[in-house]
Amino acid sequence: MKLITTIQYLTTLKTKREVESHLNSQKNFLIQDISSRWDNKPCNKEELLKDNYTHIKVYYGNNCSKLTVIEL
């Protein structure tokens, strides 16, 4: 399992359903993972799959106060 931590990017996502929809429509998330070469850079689902990531941990909501883990 290869996991990466991200936050919402240029939008406020309020529910897990919105996060999944955002991910599946190839919109960007901001990488917040110091172990990644993409730290502080935007990426989408296609780019993560190319780099063999299997799961994405997303902080979302107001002030990124909610958390979900999604299998890519």
The first five atom37 places (N, CA, C, CB, O) and aatype in JSON, in Angstrom:
{
  "aatype": [12, 11, 10, 9, 16, 16, 9, 5, 18, 10, 16, 16, 10, 11, 16, 11, 1, 6, 19, 6, 15, 8, 10, 2, 15, 5, 11, 2, 13, 10, 9, 5, 3, 9, 15, 15, 1, 17, 3, 2, 11, 14, 4, 2, 11, 6, 6, 10, 10, 11, 3, 2, 18, 16, 8, 9, 11, 19, 18, 18, 7, 2, 2, 4, 15, 11, 10, 16, 19, 9, 6, 10],
  "atom_mask": [
    [1, 1, 1, 1, 1],
    [1, 1, 1, 1, 1],
    [1, 1, 1, 1, 1],
    [1, 1, 1, 1, 1],
    [1, 1, 1, 1, 1],
    [1, 1, 1, 1, 1],
    [1, 1, 1, 1, 1],
    [1, 1, 1, 1, 1],
    [1, 1, 1, 1, 1],
    [1, 1, 1, 1, 1],
    [1, 1, 1, 1, 1],
    [1, 1, 1, 1, 1],
    [1, 1, 1, 1, 1],
    [1, 1, 1, 1, 1],
    [1, 1, 1, 1, 1],
    [1, 1, 1, 1, 1],
    [1, 1, 1, 1, 1],
    [1, 1, 1, 1, 1],
    [1, 1, 1, 1, 1],
    [1, 1, 1, 1, 1],
    [1, 1, 1, 1, 1],
    [1, 1, 1, 1, 1],
    [1, 1, 1, 1, 1],
    [1, 1, 1, 1, 1],
    [1, 1, 1, 1, 1],
    [1, 1, 1, 1, 1],
    [1, 1, 1, 1, 1],
    [1, 1, 1, 1, 1],
    [1, 1, 1, 1, 1],
    [1, 1, 1, 1, 1],
    [1, 1, 1, 1, 1],
    [1, 1, 1, 1, 1],
    [1, 1, 1, 1, 1],
    [1, 1, 1, 1, 1],
    [1, 1, 1, 1, 1],
    [1, 1, 1, 1, 1],
    [1, 1, 1, 1, 1],
    [1, 1, 1, 1, 1],
    [1, 1, 1, 1, 1],
    [1, 1, 1, 1, 1],
    [1, 1, 1, 1, 1],
    [1, 1, 1, 1, 1],
    [1, 1, 1, 1, 1],
    [1, 1, 1, 1, 1],
    [1, 1, 1, 1, 1],
    [1, 1, 1, 1, 1],
    [1, 1, 1, 1, 1],
    [1, 1, 1, 1, 1],
    [1, 1, 1, 1, 1],
    [1, 1, 1, 1, 1],
    [1, 1, 1, 1, 1],
    [1, 1, 1, 1, 1],
    [1, 1, 1, 1, 1],
    [1, 1, 1, 1, 1],
    [1, 1, 1, 1, 1],
    [1, 1, 1, 1, 1],
    [1, 1, 1, 1, 1],
    [1, 1, 1, 1, 1],
    [1, 1, 1, 1, 1],
    [1, 1, 1, 1, 1],
    [1, 1, 1, 0, 1],
    [1, 1, 1, 1, 1],
    [1, 1, 1, 1, 1],
    [1, 1, 1, 1, 1],
    [1, 1, 1, 1, 1],
    [1, 1, 1, 1, 1],
    [1, 1, 1, 1, 1],
    [1, 1, 1, 1, 1],
    [1, 1, 1, 1, 1],
    [1, 1, 1, 1, 1],
    [1, 1, 1, 1, 1],
    [1, 1, 1, 1, 1]
  ],
  "atom_positions": [
    [[0.84, -1.18, 0.0], [0.0, 0.0, 0.0], [0.88, 1.24, 0.0], [-0.95, 0.0, 1.21], [1.79, 1.36, 0.81]],
    [[0.6, 2.14, -0.9], [1.33, 3.4, -0.99], [0.33, 4.53, -0.79], [2.08, 3.54, -2.37], [-0.6, 4.68, -1.58]],
    [[0.51, 5.32, 0.28], [-0.45, 6.33, 0.71], [0.17, 7.71, 0.57], [-0.9, 6.08, 2.16], [1.36, 7.9, 0.82]],
    [[-0.64, 8.69, 0.17], [-0.18, 10.08, 0.09], [-1.22, 10.97, 0.77], [0.06, 10.51, -1.39], [-2.42, 10.7, 0.69]],
    [[-0.76, 12.03, 1.42], [-1.63, 12.96, 2.13], [-1.85, 14.21, 1.3], [-1.04, 13.32, 3.51], [-0.89, 14.79, 0.78]],
    [[-3.11, 14.62, 1.16], [-3.45, 15.79, 0.35], [-4.49, 16.65, 1.07], [-3.98, 15.36, -1.03], [-5.1, 16.22, 2.05]],
    [[-4.67, 17.86, 0.57], [-5.75, 18.72, 1.02], [-6.49, 19.23, -0.21], [-5.21, 19.91, 1.88], [-6.0, 19.11, -1.34]],
    [[-7.67, 19.79, 0.01], [-8.44, 20.37, -1.1], [-7.65, 21.51, -1.71], [-9.84, 20.87, -0.61], [-6.86, 22.16, -1.02]],
    [[-7.84, 21.77, -2.98], [-7.04, 22.76, -3.71], [-7.97, 23.72, -4.44], [-6.08, 22.07, -4.71], [-8.73, 23.31, -5.32]],
    [[-7.91, 24.99, -4.09], [-8.67, 26.07, -4.71], [-10.18, 25.87, -4.64], [-8.27, 26.2, -6.14], [-10.92, 26.38, -5.49]],
    [[-10.66, 25.13, -3.62], [-12.09, 24.92, -3.43], [-12.33, 24.47, -2.0], [-12.64, 23.88, -4.44], [-11.39, 24.11, -1.3]],
    [[-13.57, 24.49, -1.57], [-13.94, 23.94, -0.27], [-14.88, 22.78, -0.5], [-14.61, 25.03, 0.64], [-16.01, 22.96, -0.96]],
    [[-14.42, 21.59, -0.19], [-15.22, 20.38, -0.33], [-15.83, 20.08, 1.02], [-14.36, 19.18, -0.86], [-15.12, 20.03, 2.02]],
    [[-17.15, 19.87, 1.08], [-17.84, 19.76, 2.36], [-18.17, 18.33, 2.78], [-19.1, 20.55, 2.31], [-18.36, 18.06, 3.96]],
    [[-18.24, 17.41, 1.81], [-18.62, 16.03, 2.14], [-17.68, 15.05, 1.45], [-20.08, 15.76, 1.72], [-16.96, 15.41, 0.52]],
    [[-17.69, 13.81, 1.93], [-16.87, 12.77, 1.31], [-17.3, 12.54, -0.13], [-16.96, 11.45, 2.11], [-16.46, 12.28, -1.0]],
    [[-18.59, 12.63, -0.4], [-19.1, 12.47, -1.76], [-18.51, 13.53, -2.69], [-20.65, 12.54, -1.77], [-18.15, 13.22, -3.83]],
    [[-18.42, 14.77, -2.22], [-17.81, 15.84, -3.03], [-16.33, 15.57, -3.27], [-17.99, 17.21, -2.34], [-15.82, 15.85, -4.35]],
    [[-15.64, 15.03, -2.27], [-14.22, 14.69, -2.42], [-14.05, 13.63, -3.5], [-13.62, 14.2, -1.07], [-13.19, 13.76, -4.37]],
    [[-14.86, 12.58, -3.44], [-14.78, 11.5, -4.44], [-15.12, 12.01, -5.84], [-15.71, 10.35, -4.07], [-14.46, 11.63, -6.81]],
    [[-16.12, 12.85, -5.95], [-16.49, 13.43, -7.24], [-15.36, 14.29, -7.79], [-17.77, 14.25, -7.1], [-15.05, 14.23, -8.98]],
    [[-14.76, 15.09, -6.93], [-13.64, 15.96, -7.31], [-12.46, 15.11, -7.82], [-13.2, 16.85, -6.11], [-11.83, 15.45, -8.82]],
    [[-12.18, 14.03, -7.12], [-11.09, 13.13, -7.49], [-11.36, 12.45, -8.82], [-10.87, 12.08, -6.4], [-10.47, 12.39, -9.68]],
    [[-12.57, 11.94, -9.01], [-12.9, 11.22, -10.24], [-13.04, 12.11, -11.47], [-14.18, 10.46, -10.05], [-12.98, 11.62, -12.6]],
    [[-13.22, 13.41, -11.27], [-13.31, 14.33, -12.41], [-11.95, 14.93, -12.76], [-14.31, 15.44, -12.12], [-11.87, 15.94, -13.46]],
    [[-10.89, 14.3, -12.26], [-9.5, 14.69, -12.58], [-9.15, 16.12, -12.15], [-9.26, 14.55, -14.06], [-8.31, 16.76, -12.78]],
    [[-9.78, 16.62, -11.1], [-9.41, 17.92, -10.57], [-8.27, 17.75, -9.58], [-10.63, 18.61, -9.89], [-8.03, 16.65, -9.08]],
    [[-7.58, 18.83, -9.3], [-6.35, 18.76, -8.51], [-6.59, 18.79, -7.0], [-5.46, 19.89, -8.88], [-7.56, 19.37, -6.51]],
    [[-5.66, 18.15, -6.3], [-5.51, 18.24, -4.86], [-4.09, 18.72, -4.6], [-5.79, 16.86, -4.16], [-3.21, 18.55, -5.44]],
    [[-3.87, 19.32, -3.45], [-2.55, 19.81, -3.09], [-1.86, 18.79, -2.18], [-2.64, 21.2, -2.39], [-2.39, 18.44, -1.13]],
    [[-0.69, 18.33, -2.59], [0.07, 17.34, -1.83], [0.62, 18.01, -0.57], [1.22, 16.74, -2.68], [1.25, 19.06, -0.64]],
    [[0.39, 17.38, 0.58], [0.93, 17.84, 1.86], [1.61, 16.67, 2.53], [-0.19, 18.43, 2.78], [1.18, 16.2, 3.58]],
    [[2.69, 16.19, 1.92], [3.38, 14.99, 2.39], [4.88, 15.19, 2.17], [2.86, 13.71, 1.66], [5.35, 15.12, 1.03]],
    [[5.62, 15.42, 3.25], [7.04, 15.74, 3.09], [7.86, 14.55, 2.57], [7.62, 16.19, 4.42], [8.99, 14.74, 2.14]],
    [[7.3, 13.34, 2.61], [8.01, 12.19, 2.07], [7.85, 12.06, 0.56], [7.53, 10.92, 2.75], [8.48, 11.2, -0.06]],
    [[7.02, 12.91, -0.03], [6.75, 12.85, -1.46], [7.58, 13.89, -2.21], [5.26, 13.05, -1.74], [7.82, 14.98, -1.7]],
    [[7.99, 13.55, -3.4], [8.71, 14.53, -4.23], [7.78, 15.62, -4.73], [9.38, 13.83, -5.42], [8.23, 16.64, -5.24]],
    [[6.47, 15.4, -4.58], [5.47, 16.38, -5.03], [4.97, 17.27, -3.9], [4.31, 15.67, -5.67], [3.96, 17.95, -4.08]],
    [[5.62, 17.3, -2.77], [5.15, 18.08, -1.63], [4.88, 19.53, -2.03], [6.16, 18.04, -0.48], [5.71, 20.17, -2.67]],
    [[3.71, 20.05, -1.64], [3.24, 21.41, -1.94], [3.0, 21.67, -3.43], [4.24, 22.41, -1.43], [3.08, 22.81, -3.88]],
    [[2.72, 20.61, -4.18], [2.4, 20.76, -5.6], [1.03, 20.13, -5.86], [3.49, 20.09, -6.5], [0.65, 19.16, -5.2]],
    [[0.28, 20.67, -6.82], [-1.01, 20.07, -7.15], [-0.84, 18.79, -7.96], [-1.87, 21.07, -7.92], [0.11, 18.64, -8.72]],
    [[-1.79, 17.87, -7.79], [-1.79, 16.64, -8.59], [-3.22, 16.15, -8.72], [-0.88, 15.53, -7.95], [-4.09, 16.58, -7.96]],
    [[-3.46, 15.27, -9.67], [-4.79, 14.67, -9.83], [-4.67, 13.15, -9.78], [-5.44, 15.12, -11.16], [-3.57, 12.61, -9.63]],
    [[-5.79, 12.47, -9.91], [-5.84, 11.02, -9.78], [-4.94, 10.32, -10.79], [-7.26, 10.53, -9.93], [-4.23, 9.37, -10.45]],
    [[-4.95, 10.78, -12.02], [-4.15, 10.16, -13.08], [-2.66, 10.19, -12.74], [-4.4, 10.86, -14.41], [-1.95, 9.2, -12.93]],
    [[-2.19, 11.33, -12.26], [-0.77, 11.46, -11.9], [-0.4, 10.56, -10.72], [-0.44, 12.92, -11.56], [0.7, 10.0, -10.68]],
    [[-1.3, 10.42, -9.77], [-1.03, 9.56, -8.62], [-0.98, 8.09, -9.03], [-2.1, 9.75, -7.54], [-0.14, 7.33, -8.54]],
    [[-1.86, 7.69, -9.93], [-1.85, 6.31, -10.41], [-0.57, 5.99, -11.19], [-3.07, 6.04, -11.3], [-0.05, 4.88, -11.1]],
    [[-0.07, 6.96, -11.93], [1.19, 6.76, -12.67], [2.36, 6.53, -11.73], [1.47, 7.97, -13.56], [3.31, 5.83, -12.07]],
    [[2.28, 7.12, -10.53], [3.35, 6.98, -9.55], [3.07, 5.84, -8.56], [3.55, 8.3, -8.8], [3.7, 5.76, -7.51]],
    [[2.12, 4.97, -8.91], [1.79, 3.75, -8.16], [1.24, 3.97, -6.76], [3.0, 2.91, -8.05], [1.43, 3.13, -5.89]],
    [[0.55, 5.09, -6.53], [-0.13, 5.28, -5.25], [-1.42, 4.47, -5.27], [-0.42, 6.79, -4.98], [-2.1, 4.39, -6.29]],
    [[-1.76, 3.87, -4.12], [-2.97, 3.05, -4.03], [-4.07, 3.72, -3.22], [-2.64, 1.71, -3.42], [-5.25, 3.44, -3.43]],
    [[-3.69, 4.61, -2.3], [-4.66, 5.28, -1.45], [-4.3, 6.76, -1.32], [-4.71, 4.62, -0.06], [-3.14, 7.15, -1.42]],
    [[-5.33, 7.57, -1.09], [-5.12, 9.0, -0.91], [-5.85, 9.42, 0.37], [-5.64, 9.82, -2.16], [-7.04, 9.12, 0.54]],
    [[-5.13, 10.1, 1.25], [-5.72, 10.62, 2.48], [-6.0, 12.09, 2.26], [-4.77, 10.39, 3.73], [-5.08, 12.86, 1.98]],
    [[-7.27, 12.48, 2.37], [-7.68, 13.84, 2.02], [-8.26, 14.55, 3.24], [-8.72, 13.82, 0.88], [-9.19, 14.06, 3.88]],
    [[-7.69, 15.71, 3.55], [-8.27, 16.6, 4.55], [-9.18, 17.57, 3.79], [-7.17, 17.37, 5.38], [-8.77, 18.15, 2.79]],
    [[-10.41, 17.75, 4.27], [-11.37, 18.6, 3.57], [-12.26, 19.3, 4.57], [-12.22, 17.77, 2.57], [-12.12, 19.11, 5.78]],
    [[-13.19, 20.13, 4.08], [-14.09, 20.88, 4.95], [-13.49, 22.23, 5.3], [0.0, 0.0, 0.0], [-12.4, 22.58, 4.85]],
    [[-14.22, 22.99, 6.11], [-13.71, 24.29, 6.56], [-12.46, 24.06, 7.4], [-14.78, 25.08, 7.36], [-12.47, 23.26, 8.33]],
    [[-11.39, 24.75, 7.09], [-10.1, 24.63, 7.78], [-9.53, 23.22, 7.72], [-10.25, 25.04, 9.22], [-8.73, 22.84, 8.57]],
    [[-9.93, 22.44, 6.72], [-9.44, 21.06, 6.54], [-9.61, 20.24, 7.82], [-7.97, 21.07, 6.11], [-8.69, 19.55, 8.24]],
    [[-10.79, 20.33, 8.41], [-11.03, 19.7, 9.7], [-11.54, 18.25, 9.6], [-12.01, 20.51, 10.47], [-11.62, 17.57, 10.62]],
    [[-11.88, 17.78, 8.4], [-12.38, 16.41, 8.21], [-11.34, 15.6, 7.45], [-13.75, 16.39, 7.45], [-10.51, 16.16, 6.74]],
    [[-11.39, 14.28, 7.61], [-10.41, 13.4, 7.0], [-11.11, 12.19, 6.42], [-9.34, 12.97, 8.01], [-12.03, 11.64, 7.02]],
    [[-10.66, 11.77, 5.23], [-11.11, 10.52, 4.64], [-9.95, 9.88, 3.89], [-12.32, 10.76, 3.7], [-9.05, 10.57, 3.41]],
    [[-9.98, 8.56, 3.79], [-8.98, 7.81, 3.01], [-9.74, 7.13, 1.89], [-8.2, 6.76, 3.9], [-10.72, 6.43, 2.12]],
    [[-9.27, 7.34, 0.66], [-9.95, 6.8, -0.53], [-8.98, 5.9, -1.29], [-10.47, 7.94, -1.45], [-7.82, 6.26, -1.49]],
    [[-9.46, 4.75, -1.71], [-8.66, 3.85, -2.55], [-8.73, 4.33, -3.99], [-9.15, 2.37, -2.42], [-9.82, 4.57, -4.52]],
    [[-7.57, 4.48, -4.62], [-7.54, 4.92, -6.01], [-7.84, 3.75, -6.92], [-6.18, 5.55, -6.36], [-7.86, 3.91, -8.14]]
  ]
}
